[in-house]
Amino acid sequence: EYEAKVKTPGETFEQALSAKLTKLTGAPVCGKTFRIHRDVRFSKDKTPYNVHLRMAFREEDAAQRGEMGCAAAYMLSIEADRITLGGGSFEFPGTMLDRLRAAIADDKTGNALDKLLAKYQADGMRMEEPELKRVPAPYAADHPRGNLLRRKTISIWRDLAAKDATGMKDPVAACAGHFKALIPLNRWLADL
């Protein structure tokens, strides 16, 4: 039942959305569907399966550049009550985090990121809370972009209620349209 109703249609959707993103970004985009099995080794909840379908899409050049963990991605999560679309980078390993913070601290590149994220939030997108409570050294505690410097990831999300998603005439085009708005963020991150 999983193969017929989730995995196969999900893979077909992933391929169609990868092709659409390739046209939008002008670069080859590869998609990945996450596995159904949960990692329960260290979890109190031993439920063996995920009850969502999640996919990530990355421009192939960005994914192959340097440290894989920092490659910006477009994310899609299909759940029973909502669809979540997002973009950004979800891990900055080693020196990449230092480069991110230096770019945020720089007035030119940091202001560009700050304005971009403010525009997304004004459009109804959300960001998670920063991971750190304080601005890390060597940056001043009152740095004008201290809220961004306290982050270990840069990602932004749009949640759609299931009822809004089920009425989509062309789900691939609708998701691609949401991702199109995130191209400037992912390009900013790819330039680190």
Secondary structure by P-SEA (a helix, b strand, c coil): ccccccaaaaaaaaaaaaaaaaaaaccbbbbbbbbccccccccccccccccbbbbbbbccccccccccccbbbbbbbbcccbbbbbbcccccccaaaaaaaaaaaccaaaaaaaaaaaaaaaacccccccccccccccccccccccccccccbbbbbccccaaaaaacccaaaaaaaaaaaaaaaaaaaaac
